[in-house]
Amino acid sequence: MRTSDCRSRPFVSGPQSCLYSVFAAALVTPAYAQEVPPEDRQVQLAPVTVSGPRTTGSRTEASDSVKYAKPLLDVPQTITVVPGQVLQEQNALSLQQALSNVSGITFNAGEGGAGSGDSINIRGFSANANLQIDGLRDSGQNNRSDLFNTESVEVIKGPNSVFGGAGTSGGSINMISKQPKAHDFTEADAGLGTASYRRLTLDTNRVLAGGKAAMRLNLMGHDSDVAGRDTIFKRRWGVAPSLALGLNSPTRVTLSFFHQNDDNLPDFGVPAFRGKMLDGVSRNAYFGWRNLDREKISQDALTAKIEHDFASGAKLQNLSRYSRLSRDTVISASHVDLRGMQPGYYRPAGPQAYGRDAATTLWINQTNLTQRFDTGVLGHTLITGFEIARETYDRTTSSYNINRQFPAGGYPLARPPGYWTGTTDLQNSGRNETSLDTRALYATDSIALGPRWDLNLGLRYDWIDGRSNATTAAGVRTAVDSSDGRLSGRTALSFKPADNGRIYLAYGTAFNPSAEFLVSNGSGLDAATASLAPEKNTSLELGTKWDVLDRQLALTGALFQVDKTNAREQMADGSYLLAGEQRVRGLELGAAGKVTPQWDVFANYTFMASKTLKSLNEPARVGQALGNTPRHSLNLWTTYALPQGWTVGYGARFVGTRNVTSAGDGKLSAYWVHSAMVGYELNRQWKLRLNLENIGNKAYVAGVRQRLGEQSRSSAVEYGEGRTARVTALYQF
């Protein structure tokens, strides 16, 4: 149960009360509009063309990114798009929940203060710095806890520096925002559920100026506990207006603003050794200090998209975004020290009541020019562009200095106190100011060699300049700079055995500079790493794609190999060498779309055989699977439309056994998680939906810190949410 001091705070208060008023106004305004005589509100609207991903059920026909100028069938790469239909059917609220629909993705646990934001692996390699919103790189500090302004989520697999820039070892993620549309609509959702779940959202769109403009507004208010983690709570609210000008004209401008506030009790899981929760510890045990720990996040983003269609058929797009994210956190790691303790007792280890006050700013501009032309018998779709960005990360650390007050006999593992009753002495412990400047030029050309063959070529050159200024509590200042420039490439040959089928062979490269995570968590760049060359990644993929059943169902399959060479390794003396090599070989299978008009399927499977090929500092890792990289993972979501307005859905997720670390010591157990949905359409305006998640209340490890743990300091695992039941009422008009 949540403590009384938390529950005393009402759901509708402060900024959320303002949101509630806006909800009411948005619902009432259309009602008044309906009273206007028909002759006074008839408007002849011109036809409007609105870009965006086209879907058939859960099948997505095309990416929203202009860098993929052709349908997904013709893109020689594994791309999985989780569409808005699936997100809504599942009541998926966060990016992590959306990505649970994509096999081959795993999540790392919080590092006890050593990092913030989402921690995601794709095909065995980190994708922390490879998340984008509408094709523009987003800050690695962002948690992406809510999808209220997200239309769909695209997962691009394989090294992808040509499209995504530096760091895309295993792939990248592109979140597509909701944009103004060419018709009026409003949808208001209200949800209640177990674990004190309460949620309100509003999505309203209005066409303006006789069809030449449109405005869209998304609002969200959320308050819930976490099932299976009774002390943890999550509160947030958000607002996202957008305005589109020049619809159905050669020049179009879209302006968007996004704001979200989060107020959470951070959760770093439970102590573990070798991936197993310690004996005597409960799954819902809380090892922090709820009266000291906090996570308050405020994020703002302003985006401008300008598009122009030339008479020649060329298309120019310019994207600009300024974003700022502030994160005020006090965290306590779930690590324990068992040395000298009686059985069943512990002393807290790792950072305790450790504060971070961090602010991230990101300015980024990207320009893309798309041209289609012929040279002799060859047809070209040429995309050229450039990108420039500057991101800063300023962080002040502090501590309440409670470590010296722990009792000599420790605390019982079965009943961690969870509430600090001693004294505190808040002191700043250091400051870190970092910046990352990137510039890039790129070009891709999809060449039609004939009716059956396509050749895809791509090049990108990145210039990356990172700088770190660290100041200790004693005032000692250390400055480190790093600069890298690298060329990335991608080539693919596609064969079209039929109009609805493709077979392709693709090769791509990517790189990881030392400054990659500089503005994600302020780490990765010091005197030992500043002069190191980037890590290198290559990918080889043989795949096929088929649109079957009258193009209602998309089937995909691919064999792939990803190699990382020049992997950074820290030696015993503290120095770093580019001495490691890692490899992941695997198979991807996917299906998305309608089997029948009533039956929709969204499913994928990934097999990954990963291993370390070379390691100087840890020879025991050679031949072992990479940490947190399961050989088998599978995801299924299927729905069936029944008569009388009923819809039923079922979901299953399987993740196989995983190594805790790349050394092979310690395993995470395989698990299945099942979910279900029942929807009922009362009429054209009202819908009801019941979502059941983790029906079997399975205790499974959703995220792991890739450390085995020691007697002096354990590791930690984060469990997935327990069984939940949530009812949502949807009102559309």
NUZA-957418 format. One record per residue (C-alpha): x, y, z. Coordinates in steps of 0.1 Angstrom, whole numbers, plus 5000, padded with zeros to 4 digits. Layout:
N
XYZ;...
end
This chain:
733
500050005000;501150354994;501950555025;499350795039;501451095032;501351004995;497650914994;496651245010;497551424978;494451424955;494551334918;493151664906;495351924922;497852194911;498552174873;496351874870;493352074881;493952304852;494052004829;490751894843;489252224835;490652204799;489151854796;485751984806;485952284783;486952064753;484051834760;481552114764;482552324734;481452074708;478152044726;477552414721;478652394686;475952144678;473352404686;474352624657;471852594628;473152374600;472952654574;475352864596;478052604598;478252444564;481752494550;483052354518;486452214525;489052154498;490651814496;493551784521;496551554518;498051464552;501251264554;501850994579;502250614583;499550424565;498150114583;495949824576;494949684609;498349634627;500249644594;502049964586;502650034549;505250314552;507650474577;506850824588;510450924582;511351094549;514650904549;512650594540;511050734509;509550394498;507050154514;508449924541;508149634516;510849804495;513149894525;515949634527;516149634565;514249494594;511849764606;509049684631;506349954635;504149934666;501050124653;498650334673;495950074670;498049824690;499150084716;495550174722;494249814723;496849724749;496550044768;500350074764;501350384784;505250404782;507950344756;508950034775;505449884772;505349974735;508749804729;507449494747;505749424714;509149384696;511349074701;515049114704;514849404728;515849394765;516049654793;518749724818;518049814854;518950154869;522650174878;522050304913;522650664902;525050594873;522550674846;519150814838;516650774811;515650464792;518250184791;517449964760;519349694741;518649604705;520149284691;522349274722;523849624720;522949944738;520550184721;520550444749;521750724727;519750614696;516250724703;514550974680;511251174680;509951234644;513351164630;515351394653;517651264680;516151294715;518051334748;519251014764;518151164797;514551124788;512450834804;509550854779;507150744806;504050834786;502750784751;499851034752;501251224723;502750924704;501150794672;503450494666;506850354675;509350244648;512150014656;514950004630;517249704636;520949664627;523849914626;522250224612;524650524614;523750624578;520150704590;520550754627;524050884632;526750774656;526050484681;523450274663;525149944670;522049724672;519549964659;517550274667;514050374678;511850654662;508750774681;506150934658;504251224674;500551294669;500151564642;497151774631;494751594607;492351704580;489151624598;487551714631;487451464660;487651444697;488351144719;488251164757;489450854777;488950794814;490550494831;490350324865;492050004877;493949814903;497049954920;495150284924;495250344887;493550664875;494050824841;492451094819;493451174783;492051404756;492851404719;491051674699;491551804664;489952094646;490252204609;490652574605;490652834578;488452644554;490752344554;494052534550;495052474586;494452234615;495052234652;495451934675;495651914713;496551624735;496251624773;497051364799;496751324837;497951004853;498250864889;498950504898;500950274921;502949984906;501449634910;503749414929;505749714941;503349854967;505350154978;506150284944;503950554928;503950734895;502251074888;502451284857;500551524835;501251654801;500051894773;500951884736;499352134712;500252144675;499352364646;499552284609;499452564583;499252544545;497552214543;497052094507;499552354495;503152334482;504452494514;503452354548;504452444583;503752244615;504552384649;504452164679;504952204717;505251934743;505351954781;505251684806;505851674844;506651354863;506551304901;507650954910;509150754938;512150594921;512550224921;515850044918;514449694924;515649444950;519149314959;520349014940;523348784935;524048634901;520648754888;518648584917;516848784944;518448724978;516848465001;514448625025;513648925003;510148984991;509349074955;507549394967;510249494992;511449854990;515049924998;515050304994;513950585018;510550715007;510851035027;514151125011;514050964976;512351144948;512251174910;510851504896;511151554859;510051844837;510451844800;509652094773;510152064735;509352304707;509452164672;509052334638;508652134605;508752314572;508052134540;507952244503;507052064472;508852194441;507252184406;509851944395;508651684421;511551744445;510551774482;512451974508;511951924545;513452114574;513152004610;514152214640;513752134677;514752294710;514152084741;514952114778;514751854804;515351904841;515551614865;515651654903;516351314919;517351164952;517950794948;519050504970;520450194954;519049854963;522449714969;523249545002;526449475022;526349135040;529849135055;529849065092;526049055093;523948795110;521948575086;518948765073;520449115080;522149375058;523649715057;522749945027;525449965001;526050184971;524750544969;522150614996;520050934995;522251044967;521051364949;521351464912;520051794900;520551774862;519451984832;519751894796;519252114766;519252004730;519052214699;518952014666;518252104630;517951864601;517351924564;516351664538;515951694501;514151414482;514551394444;513351134419;514951124384;516350894358;519750854344;519350644312;517550324322;518150374359;515550534382;516850714413;515250824446;517951034460;517851184495;520551424506;520751614538;522651764567;522151774605;523651994631;523051964669;524252084702;523451924735;524452024770;524251844802;524852014836;524651804867;525151884904;525451594928;524851594965;524351354994;522351355026;525351175043;523250905060;525650615055;527550665087;524350635108;523350275098;523050055129;525949815135;523549515134;522049625101;518449595090;516349275084;516249175047;512649065052;511549405065;513749695051;512750015070;511950225039;511750535060;514650735073;514350845110;517950965115;519451305108;520551435074;523351665063;522851765027;526151865010;527051914973;529551654962;530551774927;529451934894;529751814859;529252024828;529251854794;528551944758;528251744726;528351914692;527551704661;527451784624;526651544596;526251524558;524551224543;523151094510;521150774501;520150664466;517650394459;518350294423;515850094402;518149874380;515149734362;511649594370;513149324393;516249474409;516949764432;520349884445;520450094477;523550304485;524050534515;526950734530;527050964560;529951154576;529751264612;531851524631;531551484668;533051714694;532651644731;533751834762;533551754799;534251984828;534151804862;534551984895;534951804928;533551914961;537052044969;536952264938;539352064917;538452104881;539251864852;538551934816;538651674788;537951714751;537351454724;536851494687;535951224661;535051224624;533850904608;532250784575;529450534577;528050334548;525150114538;524449914507;521749664498;520649474467;516949384464;515249134441;511549144434;510348784425;506748914426;504949244430;504149164466;507549014476;511149114481;514448934488;517349144499;521049134510;522249434530;525449554546;525949844569;528350004593;528150214625;530550354651;530550434688;532650734698;534050774733;531751074738;528550884729;527050884764;528551214774;525251394775;523151084784;524751034819;527851254819;530150954817;532250784791;534751064786;537851104807;541651124803;541850754796;539150744769;539351084752;541950984726;540550644718;539250584684;535550484680;534250134683;533349984649;530149794641;529149604609;525949424600;525049174573;521449094567;519748854543;515948904544;512648874527;509349064529;505948964516;502549134516;499948854513;496248804516;495549094492;498249294509;496449284543;499149094561;502949164560;505348874566;509048934572;512048724578;515748794581;519048624589;521548874604;525048904618;526249204639;529949244647;531549494671;535249534668;537649774686;535349734717;536649944746;538049744775;539349874808;542549704818;543749624853;545849944855;542850154847;543850224811;541550144781;542349954750;540349894718;540849514722;537449354724;535349184697;531649074700;529248904676;525548844674;524048614648;520348554646;516948514629;514048754628;510448664619;507448894618;503848914609;501549214611;498049274597;494749104590;494448734585;490648784579;488549104581;487949014618;491248864629;494349084633;497848954643;500949144654;503748894662;507548864659;510248624670;513948674674;516748414678;520148554689;523348354692;525648604708;529248574721;532448754729;535148664703;538048844720;538749004754;542049094769;540949204803;538448914809;539448604789;536648414807;534148604786;535448454753;532748224739;530148334764;526848494754;526548874759;524848994791;521049034790;520848894755;518348594753;518648334726;514948324721;512248594725;508748614711;505848854712;502248804701;499249034701;496048924683;492549054683;489248924669;486149134662;482948954673;479349044664;477349294684;480349534688;482549304709;486349264704;488649024722;492449024724;495248814737;498948874742;501848664751;505548754756;508348504760;511948584770;514448304772;517248244796;519848524797;523348574811;523448844838;526948944825;528948864794;531248644816;528548384817;528248354855;524748394867;521548334847;518148514845;515248264842;513048244811;509548364815;506148394798;503748684805;500148674793;497648954788;494048994775;491649254763;487849274760;486349574742;482749674736;481349944713;478150064728;477450304699;479450524675;480450754704;480950524735;483450234738;484550034768;487749834772;489049604799;492749524799;494349244820;498149244822;500348974836;497348744841;499348484860;500948744883;504348614871;507348734890;509848804862;512949014859;512149304835;515549484839;518949374853;522049564862;524749364845;526749294876;526948964896;527349134930;529649074959;529349024996;530349395001;527849514974;525149304958;523749364924;520049434918;517149324896;513949504887;510749304885;508049364860;504649494870;502349234887;498849154877;496649454868;493149514856;492149844840;488949964826;488850254801;485850444788;486350614755;484050894742;484450994706;482651274686;
end
